[in-house]
Amino acid sequence: MNRRWEIDANFQGGGFGVGTDVDLSAEGYANWRVARHLELRLGYMMVHYKLTVANVSIASFQRTLVSRQTLHGPEFAIGIPF
Protein backbone atom coordinates (compact mmCIF):
# COMPACT_ATOMS: atom_id res chain seq x y z
CA MET A 1 0.00 0.00 0.00
CA ASN A 2 2.41 2.65 1.21
CA ARG A 3 5.50 2.78 3.38
CA ARG A 4 3.48 2.88 6.62
CA TRP A 5 1.28 -0.19 5.94
CA GLU A 6 2.21 -3.75 5.05
CA ILE A 7 -0.42 -6.46 4.46
CA ASP A 8 0.58 -10.11 4.19
CA ALA A 9 -0.94 -13.59 4.15
CA ASN A 10 0.70 -16.99 4.60
CA PHE A 11 -0.55 -20.56 4.12
CA GLN A 12 1.40 -23.77 4.75
CA GLY A 13 0.25 -27.35 4.38
CA GLY A 14 1.96 -30.64 4.98
CA GLY A 15 1.80 -33.96 6.69
CA PHE A 16 0.66 -36.50 4.11
CA GLY A 17 1.52 -39.37 6.47
CA VAL A 18 5.11 -38.25 7.11
CA GLY A 19 5.26 -37.16 10.76
CA THR A 20 1.62 -36.02 10.82
CA ASP A 21 -1.40 -37.00 8.73
CA VAL A 22 -2.48 -33.38 8.26
CA ASP A 23 -0.61 -30.18 9.18
CA LEU A 24 -2.16 -26.86 8.06
CA SER A 25 -1.57 -23.26 9.09
CA ALA A 26 -2.87 -19.96 7.74
CA GLU A 27 -2.19 -16.39 8.81
CA GLY A 28 -3.21 -12.95 7.63
CA TYR A 29 -2.03 -9.70 9.15
CA ALA A 30 -1.45 -5.99 8.68
CA ASN A 31 1.59 -4.14 10.04
CA TRP A 32 1.31 -0.43 10.75
CA ARG A 33 4.59 1.45 11.13
CA VAL A 34 3.73 4.06 13.77
CA ALA A 35 7.24 5.53 13.94
CA ARG A 36 10.62 4.72 12.41
CA HIS A 37 11.36 1.94 14.92
CA LEU A 38 7.86 1.08 16.17
CA GLU A 39 5.39 -1.25 14.44
CA LEU A 40 1.97 -2.64 15.43
CA ARG A 41 0.63 -5.92 14.02
CA LEU A 42 -3.03 -6.94 13.83
CA GLY A 43 -3.98 -10.28 12.35
CA TYR A 44 -5.59 -13.68 12.62
CA MET A 45 -3.99 -17.14 12.71
CA MET A 46 -5.22 -20.75 12.40
CA VAL A 47 -3.28 -23.98 13.01
CA HIS A 48 -4.72 -27.51 12.53
CA TYR A 49 -2.97 -30.86 12.83
CA LYS A 50 -3.90 -34.55 13.07
CA LEU A 51 -1.44 -37.23 14.11
CA THR A 52 -2.19 -40.97 14.03
CA VAL A 53 0.21 -43.55 15.41
CA ALA A 54 -0.65 -47.26 15.13
CA ASN A 55 0.23 -49.98 17.64
CA VAL A 56 0.55 -47.99 20.85
CA SER A 57 0.93 -50.27 23.87
CA ILE A 58 -0.43 -49.09 27.23
CA ALA A 59 0.02 -51.87 29.78
CA SER A 60 -1.73 -54.85 28.12
CA PHE A 61 -3.87 -52.75 25.75
CA GLN A 62 -3.07 -52.24 22.07
CA ARG A 63 -4.56 -49.03 20.71
CA THR A 64 -4.23 -46.55 17.88
CA LEU A 65 -3.24 -43.09 19.15
CA VAL A 66 -5.00 -40.17 17.45
CA SER A 67 -4.10 -36.61 18.39
CA ARG A 68 -6.03 -33.79 16.72
CA GLN A 69 -6.13 -30.07 17.48
CA THR A 70 -7.30 -26.86 15.85
CA LEU A 71 -6.22 -23.49 17.24
CA HIS A 72 -7.27 -20.10 15.91
CA GLY A 73 -7.57 -16.55 17.09
CA PRO A 74 -6.49 -12.94 16.81
CA GLU A 75 -2.87 -11.88 16.74
CA PHE A 76 -1.63 -8.60 18.29
CA ALA A 77 2.03 -7.62 18.42
CA ILE A 78 4.42 -4.71 18.91
CA GLY A 79 7.62 -4.78 16.88
CA ILE A 80 10.88 -2.84 16.79
CA PRO A 81 12.02 -2.94 13.12
CA PHE A 82 15.45 -1.78 11.97
Biopython code that builds the backbone (N, CA, C, O; Angstrom):
import numpy as np
from Bio.PDB.StructureBuilder import StructureBuilder

atoms = [
    (1, "MET", "N", (0.830, -1.180, 0.000)),
    (1, "MET", "CA", (0.000, 0.000, 0.000)),
    (1, "MET", "C", (0.880, 1.250, 0.000)),
    (1, "MET", "O", (1.042, 1.903, -1.031)),
    (2, "ASN", "N", (1.435, 1.571, 1.141)),
    (2, "ASN", "CA", (2.406, 2.650, 1.210)),
    (2, "ASN", "C", (3.490, 2.251, 2.195)),
    (2, "ASN", "O", (3.509, 1.111, 2.659)),
    (3, "ARG", "N", (4.371, 3.142, 2.514)),
    (3, "ARG", "CA", (5.497, 2.777, 3.378)),
    (3, "ARG", "C", (5.079, 2.560, 4.831)),
    (3, "ARG", "O", (5.833, 1.958, 5.596)),
    (4, "ARG", "N", (3.905, 3.030, 5.229)),
    (4, "ARG", "CA", (3.477, 2.879, 6.621)),
    (4, "ARG", "C", (2.685, 1.595, 6.856)),
    (4, "ARG", "O", (2.603, 1.132, 7.993)),
    (5, "TRP", "N", (2.102, 1.012, 5.814)),
    (5, "TRP", "CA", (1.280, -0.187, 5.944)),
    (5, "TRP", "C", (1.880, -1.344, 5.157)),
    (5, "TRP", "O", (2.401, -1.162, 4.057)),
    (6, "GLU", "N", (1.797, -2.525, 5.734)),
    (6, "GLU", "CA", (2.207, -3.747, 5.047)),
    (6, "GLU", "C", (1.155, -4.812, 5.339)),
    (6, "GLU", "O", (0.857, -5.084, 6.502)),
    (7, "ILE", "N", (0.597, -5.411, 4.307)),
    (7, "ILE", "CA", (-0.420, -6.461, 4.459)),
    (7, "ILE", "C", (0.148, -7.746, 3.875)),
    (7, "ILE", "O", (0.709, -7.751, 2.779)),
    (8, "ASP", "N", (-0.009, -8.847, 4.629)),
    (8, "ASP", "CA", (0.581, -10.105, 4.186)),
    (8, "ASP", "C", (-0.321, -11.270, 4.594)),
    (8, "ASP", "O", (-1.080, -11.178, 5.558)),
    (9, "ALA", "N", (-0.223, -12.353, 3.849)),
    (9, "ALA", "CA", (-0.944, -13.589, 4.154)),
    (9, "ALA", "C", (0.000, -14.758, 3.914)),
    (9, "ALA", "O", (0.884, -14.686, 3.060)),
    (10, "ASN", "N", (-0.190, -15.833, 4.670)),
    (10, "ASN", "CA", (0.696, -16.989, 4.601)),
    (10, "ASN", "C", (-0.138, -18.256, 4.793)),
    (10, "ASN", "O", (-0.987, -18.314, 5.683)),
    (11, "PHE", "N", (0.102, -19.263, 3.965)),
    (11, "PHE", "CA", (-0.552, -20.561, 4.116)),
    (11, "PHE", "C", (0.501, -21.647, 3.948)),
    (11, "PHE", "O", (1.318, -21.593, 3.029)),
    (12, "GLN", "N", (0.479, -22.632, 4.837)),
    (12, "GLN", "CA", (1.396, -23.766, 4.745)),
    (12, "GLN", "C", (0.602, -25.042, 4.982)),
    (12, "GLN", "O", (-0.269, -25.089, 5.850)),
    (13, "GLY", "N", (0.905, -26.062, 4.216)),
    (13, "GLY", "CA", (0.250, -27.350, 4.376)),
    (13, "GLY", "C", (1.267, -28.465, 4.285)),
    (13, "GLY", "O", (2.264, -28.354, 3.571)),
    (14, "GLY", "N", (1.015, -29.523, 4.999)),
    (14, "GLY", "CA", (1.955, -30.638, 4.976)),
    (14, "GLY", "C", (1.352, -31.852, 5.646)),
    (14, "GLY", "O", (0.134, -31.984, 5.771)),
    (15, "GLY", "N", (2.224, -32.719, 6.064)),
    (15, "GLY", "CA", (1.799, -33.963, 6.688)),
    (15, "GLY", "C", (1.879, -35.102, 5.707)),
    (15, "GLY", "O", (2.950, -35.667, 5.485)),
    (16, "PHE", "N", (0.746, -35.445, 5.114)),
    (16, "PHE", "CA", (0.664, -36.496, 4.106)),
    (16, "PHE", "C", (1.226, -37.829, 4.604)),
    (16, "PHE", "O", (1.792, -38.596, 3.825)),
    (17, "GLY", "N", (1.069, -38.106, 5.918)),
    (17, "GLY", "CA", (1.524, -39.369, 6.472)),
    (17, "GLY", "C", (2.986, -39.400, 6.872)),
    (17, "GLY", "O", (3.464, -40.427, 7.353)),
    (18, "VAL", "N", (3.702, -38.317, 6.691)),
    (18, "VAL", "CA", (5.111, -38.250, 7.110)),
    (18, "VAL", "C", (5.174, -37.352, 8.338)),
    (18, "VAL", "O", (5.107, -36.129, 8.210)),
    (19, "GLY", "N", (5.298, -37.929, 9.505)),
    (19, "GLY", "CA", (5.255, -37.164, 10.756)),
    (19, "GLY", "C", (3.823, -36.983, 11.229)),
    (19, "GLY", "O", (3.434, -37.555, 12.247)),
    (20, "THR", "N", (3.029, -36.196, 10.507)),
    (20, "THR", "CA", (1.617, -36.025, 10.819)),
    (20, "THR", "C", (0.787, -36.393, 9.596)),
    (20, "THR", "O", (1.283, -36.385, 8.469)),
    (21, "ASP", "N", (-0.479, -36.715, 9.833)),
    (21, "ASP", "CA", (-1.395, -37.001, 8.727)),
    (21, "ASP", "C", (-1.771, -35.710, 8.016)),
    (21, "ASP", "O", (-1.765, -35.647, 6.787)),
    (22, "VAL", "N", (-2.099, -34.675, 8.795)),
    (22, "VAL", "CA", (-2.481, -33.376, 8.260)),
    (22, "VAL", "C", (-1.811, -32.306, 9.109)),
    (22, "VAL", "O", (-1.803, -32.406, 10.336)),
    (23, "ASP", "N", (-1.252, -31.287, 8.475)),
    (23, "ASP", "CA", (-0.614, -30.179, 9.177)),
    (23, "ASP", "C", (-0.852, -28.921, 8.350)),
    (23, "ASP", "O", (-0.209, -28.726, 7.319)),
    (24, "LEU", "N", (-1.783, -28.057, 8.800)),
    (24, "LEU", "CA", (-2.158, -26.860, 8.059)),
    (24, "LEU", "C", (-2.026, -25.632, 8.946)),
    (24, "LEU", "O", (-2.338, -25.689, 10.136)),
    (25, "SER", "N", (-1.571, -24.530, 8.380)),
    (25, "SER", "CA", (-1.568, -23.264, 9.092)),
    (25, "SER", "C", (-1.824, -22.140, 8.104)),
    (25, "SER", "O", (-1.364, -22.177, 6.963)),
    (26, "ALA", "N", (-2.573, -21.132, 8.564)),
    (26, "ALA", "CA", (-2.875, -19.963, 7.742)),
    (26, "ALA", "C", (-2.813, -18.729, 8.628)),
    (26, "ALA", "O", (-3.173, -18.774, 9.804)),
    (27, "GLU", "N", (-2.351, -17.623, 8.047)),
    (27, "GLU", "CA", (-2.191, -16.394, 8.807)),
    (27, "GLU", "C", (-2.391, -15.208, 7.869)),
    (27, "GLU", "O", (-1.926, -15.222, 6.729)),
    (28, "GLY", "N", (-3.075, -14.200, 8.349)),
    (28, "GLY", "CA", (-3.213, -12.946, 7.625)),
    (28, "GLY", "C", (-3.020, -11.809, 8.602)),
    (28, "GLY", "O", (-3.556, -11.855, 9.709)),
    (29, "TYR", "N", (-2.270, -10.791, 8.223)),
    (29, "TYR", "CA", (-2.028, -9.701, 9.154)),
    (29, "TYR", "C", (-1.710, -8.403, 8.413)),
    (29, "TYR", "O", (-1.380, -8.394, 7.227)),
    (30, "ALA", "N", (-1.824, -7.312, 9.166)),
    (30, "ALA", "CA", (-1.452, -5.989, 8.678)),
    (30, "ALA", "C", (-0.501, -5.362, 9.690)),
    (30, "ALA", "O", (-0.789, -5.333, 10.887)),
    (31, "ASN", "N", (0.630, -4.863, 9.207)),
    (31, "ASN", "CA", (1.587, -4.141, 10.043)),
    (31, "ASN", "C", (1.437, -2.650, 9.783)),
    (31, "ASN", "O", (1.364, -2.213, 8.634)),
    (32, "TRP", "N", (1.393, -1.878, 10.856)),
    (32, "TRP", "CA", (1.310, -0.425, 10.752)),
    (32, "TRP", "C", (2.552, 0.159, 11.397)),
    (32, "TRP", "O", (2.767, 0.001, 12.599)),
    (33, "ARG", "N", (3.365, 0.828, 10.608)),
    (33, "ARG", "CA", (4.588, 1.454, 11.128)),
    (33, "ARG", "C", (4.215, 2.811, 11.703)),
    (33, "ARG", "O", (4.004, 3.780, 10.973)),
    (34, "VAL", "N", (4.139, 2.857, 13.042)),
    (34, "VAL", "CA", (3.732, 4.060, 13.770)),
    (34, "VAL", "C", (4.842, 5.104, 13.721)),
    (34, "VAL", "O", (4.590, 6.281, 13.461)),
    (35, "ALA", "N", (6.055, 4.668, 13.970)),
    (35, "ALA", "CA", (7.237, 5.535, 13.942)),
    (35, "ALA", "C", (8.359, 4.750, 13.258)),
    (35, "ALA", "O", (8.159, 3.605, 12.853)),
    (36, "ARG", "N", (9.523, 5.358, 13.132)),
    (36, "ARG", "CA", (10.625, 4.723, 12.410)),
    (36, "ARG", "C", (10.972, 3.341, 12.968)),
    (36, "ARG", "O", (11.214, 2.407, 12.204)),
    (37, "HIS", "N", (10.997, 3.212, 14.289)),
    (37, "HIS", "CA", (11.357, 1.936, 14.920)),
    (37, "HIS", "C", (10.246, 1.412, 15.828)),
    (37, "HIS", "O", (10.517, 0.844, 16.885)),
    (38, "LEU", "N", (8.994, 1.606, 15.409)),
    (38, "LEU", "CA", (7.856, 1.078, 16.167)),
    (38, "LEU", "C", (6.780, 0.617, 15.185)),
    (38, "LEU", "O", (6.357, 1.367, 14.305)),
    (39, "GLU", "N", (6.345, -0.644, 15.358)),
    (39, "GLU", "CA", (5.389, -1.246, 14.442)),
    (39, "GLU", "C", (4.321, -1.987, 15.242)),
    (39, "GLU", "O", (4.636, -2.636, 16.240)),
    (40, "LEU", "N", (3.066, -1.898, 14.817)),
    (40, "LEU", "CA", (1.966, -2.637, 15.432)),
    (40, "LEU", "C", (1.440, -3.652, 14.428)),
    (40, "LEU", "O", (1.297, -3.340, 13.246)),
    (41, "ARG", "N", (1.151, -4.867, 14.891)),
    (41, "ARG", "CA", (0.627, -5.919, 14.020)),
    (41, "ARG", "C", (-0.750, -6.341, 14.513)),
    (41, "ARG", "O", (-0.960, -6.568, 15.705)),
    (42, "LEU", "N", (-1.682, -6.441, 13.572)),
    (42, "LEU", "CA", (-3.028, -6.942, 13.834)),
    (42, "LEU", "C", (-3.300, -8.036, 12.818)),
    (42, "LEU", "O", (-3.100, -7.836, 11.620)),
    (43, "GLY", "N", (-3.751, -9.187, 13.284)),
    (43, "GLY", "CA", (-3.982, -10.276, 12.349)),
    (43, "GLY", "C", (-4.800, -11.400, 12.949)),
    (43, "GLY", "O", (-5.355, -11.283, 14.041)),
    (44, "TYR", "N", (-4.857, -12.494, 12.201)),
    (44, "TYR", "CA", (-5.591, -13.681, 12.617)),
    (44, "TYR", "C", (-4.801, -14.905, 12.163)),
    (44, "TYR", "O", (-4.223, -14.911, 11.077)),
    (45, "MET", "N", (-4.782, -15.947, 13.006)),
    (45, "MET", "CA", (-3.991, -17.137, 12.706)),
    (45, "MET", "C", (-4.792, -18.396, 13.011)),
    (45, "MET", "O", (-5.586, -18.425, 13.952)),
    (46, "MET", "N", (-4.575, -19.454, 12.196)),
    (46, "MET", "CA", (-5.218, -20.752, 12.396)),
    (46, "MET", "C", (-4.175, -21.845, 12.197)),
    (46, "MET", "O", (-3.395, -21.805, 11.246)),
    (47, "VAL", "N", (-4.167, -22.823, 13.102)),
    (47, "VAL", "CA", (-3.282, -23.984, 13.012)),
    (47, "VAL", "C", (-4.136, -25.234, 13.248)),
    (47, "VAL", "O", (-4.916, -25.284, 14.199)),
    (48, "HIS", "N", (-3.988, -26.241, 12.384)),
    (48, "HIS", "CA", (-4.715, -27.510, 12.533)),
    (48, "HIS", "C", (-3.743, -28.655, 12.248)),
    (48, "HIS", "O", (-2.987, -28.615, 11.278)),
    (49, "TYR", "N", (-3.774, -29.670, 13.105)),
    (49, "TYR", "CA", (-2.971, -30.860, 12.826)),
    (49, "TYR", "C", (-3.720, -32.103, 13.287)),
    (49, "TYR", "O", (-4.574, -32.041, 14.171)),
    (50, "LYS", "N", (-3.379, -33.237, 12.667)),
    (50, "LYS", "CA", (-3.899, -34.545, 13.069)),
    (50, "LYS", "C", (-2.746, -35.530, 12.967)),
    (50, "LYS", "O", (-2.075, -35.614, 11.938)),
    (51, "LEU", "N", (-2.524, -36.265, 14.030)),
    (51, "LEU", "CA", (-1.436, -37.234, 14.113)),
    (51, "LEU", "C", (-2.036, -38.582, 14.492)),
    (51, "LEU", "O", (-2.769, -38.677, 15.476)),
    (52, "THR", "N", (-1.737, -39.614, 13.733)),
    (52, "THR", "CA", (-2.194, -40.970, 14.026)),
    (52, "THR", "C", (-0.981, -41.878, 14.117)),
    (52, "THR", "O", (-0.156, -41.920, 13.205)),
    (53, "VAL", "N", (-0.877, -42.602, 15.220)),
    (53, "VAL", "CA", (0.211, -43.554, 15.407)),
    (53, "VAL", "C", (-0.420, -44.908, 15.704)),
    (53, "VAL", "O", (-1.218, -45.024, 16.635)),
    (54, "ALA", "N", (-0.081, -45.919, 14.939)),
    (54, "ALA", "CA", (-0.649, -47.257, 15.130)),
    (54, "ALA", "C", (0.183, -48.042, 16.145)),
    (54, "ALA", "O", (1.359, -47.750, 16.367)),
    (55, "ASN", "N", (-0.449, -49.037, 16.752)),
    (55, "ASN", "CA", (0.226, -49.981, 17.644)),
    (55, "ASN", "C", (0.862, -49.321, 18.861)),
    (55, "ASN", "O", (2.053, -49.501, 19.117)),
    (56, "VAL", "N", (0.082, -48.567, 19.601)),
    (56, "VAL", "CA", (0.553, -47.985, 20.854)),
    (56, "VAL", "C", (0.192, -48.945, 21.982)),
    (56, "VAL", "O", (-0.971, -49.320, 22.132)),
    (57, "SER", "N", (1.174, -49.341, 22.766)),
    (57, "SER", "CA", (0.929, -50.266, 23.868)),
    (57, "SER", "C", (0.860, -49.510, 25.183)),
    (57, "SER", "O", (1.805, -48.813, 25.555)),
    (58, "ILE", "N", (-0.266, -49.647, 25.891)),
    (58, "ILE", "CA", (-0.432, -49.089, 27.227)),
    (58, "ILE", "C", (-0.796, -50.261, 28.122)),
    (58, "ILE", "O", (-1.906, -50.790, 28.058)),
    (59, "ALA", "N", (0.157, -50.658, 28.959)),
    (59, "ALA", "CA", (0.017, -51.866, 29.776)),
    (59, "ALA", "C", (-0.273, -53.040, 28.850)),
    (59, "ALA", "O", (0.558, -53.350, 27.996)),
    (60, "SER", "N", (-1.418, -53.705, 28.984)),
    (60, "SER", "CA", (-1.728, -54.849, 28.123)),
    (60, "SER", "C", (-2.671, -54.474, 26.982)),
    (60, "SER", "O", (-3.138, -55.353, 26.257)),
    (61, "PHE", "N", (-2.956, -53.196, 26.814)),
    (61, "PHE", "CA", (-3.872, -52.749, 25.753)),
    (61, "PHE", "C", (-3.096, -52.312, 24.518)),
    (61, "PHE", "O", (-2.068, -51.642, 24.620)),
    (62, "GLN", "N", (-3.597, -52.697, 23.358)),
    (62, "GLN", "CA", (-3.074, -52.242, 22.066)),
    (62, "GLN", "C", (-4.092, -51.261, 21.491)),
    (62, "GLN", "O", (-5.256, -51.611, 21.294)),
    (63, "ARG", "N", (-3.651, -50.036, 21.223)),
    (63, "ARG", "CA", (-4.562, -49.026, 20.706)),
    (63, "ARG", "C", (-3.890, -48.192, 19.631)),
    (63, "ARG", "O", (-2.664, -48.163, 19.514)),
    (64, "THR", "N", (-4.713, -47.518, 18.855)),
    (64, "THR", "CA", (-4.228, -46.547, 17.884)),
    (64, "THR", "C", (-4.349, -45.165, 18.517)),
    (64, "THR", "O", (-5.431, -44.775, 18.954)),
    (65, "LEU", "N", (-3.260, -44.434, 18.569)),
    (65, "LEU", "CA", (-3.239, -43.093, 19.148)),
    (65, "LEU", "C", (-3.600, -42.074, 18.070)),
    (65, "LEU", "O", (-2.977, -42.038, 17.008)),
    (66, "VAL", "N", (-4.606, -41.247, 18.347)),
    (66, "VAL", "CA", (-4.995, -40.167, 17.445)),
    (66, "VAL", "C", (-4.961, -38.874, 18.231)),
    (66, "VAL", "O", (-5.647, -38.743, 19.245)),
    (67, "SER", "N", (-4.175, -37.924, 17.778)),
    (67, "SER", "CA", (-4.103, -36.606, 18.394)),
    (67, "SER", "C", (-4.525, -35.597, 17.339)),
    (67, "SER", "O", (-3.984, -35.590, 16.233)),
    (68, "ARG", "N", (-5.490, -34.743, 17.674)),
    (68, "ARG", "CA", (-6.032, -33.786, 16.718)),
    (68, "ARG", "C", (-6.290, -32.474, 17.454)),
    (68, "ARG", "O", (-6.839, -32.473, 18.556)),
    (69, "GLN", "N", (-5.893, -31.355, 16.843)),
    (69, "GLN", "CA", (-6.125, -30.073, 17.481)),
    (69, "GLN", "C", (-6.248, -28.976, 16.429)),
    (69, "GLN", "O", (-5.543, -28.981, 15.420)),
    (70, "THR", "N", (-7.154, -28.039, 16.682)),
    (70, "THR", "CA", (-7.304, -26.856, 15.846)),
    (70, "THR", "C", (-7.262, -25.635, 16.764)),
    (70, "THR", "O", (-8.039, -25.534, 17.713)),
    (71, "LEU", "N", (-6.363, -24.727, 16.475)),
    (71, "LEU", "CA", (-6.222, -23.490, 17.239)),
    (71, "LEU", "C", (-6.418, -22.320, 16.289)),
    (71, "LEU", "O", (-5.934, -22.353, 15.158)),
    (72, "HIS", "N", (-7.120, -21.294, 16.732)),
    (72, "HIS", "CA", (-7.274, -20.103, 15.910)),
    (72, "HIS", "C", (-7.603, -18.917, 16.803)),
    (72, "HIS", "O", (-8.150, -19.078, 17.894)),
    (73, "GLY", "N", (-7.263, -17.733, 16.330)),
    (73, "GLY", "CA", (-7.571, -16.546, 17.094)),
    (73, "GLY", "C", (-6.829, -15.325, 16.599)),
    (73, "GLY", "O", (-6.020, -15.405, 15.675)),
    (74, "PRO", "N", (-7.110, -14.198, 17.222)),
    (74, "PRO", "CA", (-6.491, -12.942, 16.811)),
    (74, "PRO", "C", (-5.014, -12.883, 17.205)),
    (74, "PRO", "O", (-4.562, -13.577, 18.116)),
    (75, "GLU", "N", (-4.297, -12.051, 16.505)),
    (75, "GLU", "CA", (-2.866, -11.877, 16.743)),
    (75, "GLU", "C", (-2.591, -10.381, 16.893)),
    (75, "GLU", "O", (-2.911, -9.595, 16.001)),
    (76, "PHE", "N", (-1.998, -9.993, 18.021)),
    (76, "PHE", "CA", (-1.632, -8.604, 18.288)),
    (76, "PHE", "C", (-0.154, -8.583, 18.665)),
    (76, "PHE", "O", (0.290, -9.400, 19.472)),
    (77, "ALA", "N", (0.602, -7.668, 18.098)),
    (77, "ALA", "CA", (2.035, -7.622, 18.419)),
    (77, "ALA", "C", (2.571, -6.205, 18.301)),
    (77, "ALA", "O", (2.018, -5.369, 17.586)),
    (78, "ILE", "N", (3.653, -5.954, 19.013)),
    (78, "ILE", "CA", (4.415, -4.714, 18.913)),
    (78, "ILE", "C", (5.809, -5.099, 18.465)),
    (78, "ILE", "O", (6.438, -5.973, 19.061)),
    (79, "GLY", "N", (6.298, -4.450, 17.417)),
    (79, "GLY", "CA", (7.616, -4.779, 16.884)),
    (79, "GLY", "C", (8.549, -3.574, 16.887)),
    (79, "GLY", "O", (8.113, -2.423, 16.912)),
    (80, "ILE", "N", (9.849, -3.875, 16.861)),
    (80, "ILE", "CA", (10.880, -2.843, 16.785)),
    (80, "ILE", "C", (11.710, -3.138, 15.543)),
    (80, "ILE", "O", (12.744, -3.799, 15.642)),
    (81, "PRO", "N", (11.279, -2.658, 14.368)),
    (81, "PRO", "CA", (12.018, -2.942, 13.121)),
    (81, "PRO", "C", (13.235, -2.033, 12.960)),
    (81, "PRO", "O", (13.252, -0.900, 13.442)),
    (82, "PHE", "N", (14.247, -2.551, 12.277)),
    (82, "PHE", "CA", (15.447, -1.775, 11.972)),
    (82, "PHE", "C", (15.729, -1.807, 10.499)),
    (82, "PHE", "O", (16.704, -1.208, 10.044)),
]
sb = StructureBuilder()
sb.init_structure("model")
sb.init_model(0)
sb.init_chain("A")
sb.init_seg("    ")
for serial, (resi, resn, name, xyz) in enumerate(atoms, 1):
    if name == "N":
        sb.init_residue(resn, " ", resi, " ")
    sb.init_atom(name, np.array(xyz, "f"), 0.0, 1.0, " ", f" {name:<3s}", serial, name[0])
structure = sb.get_structure()
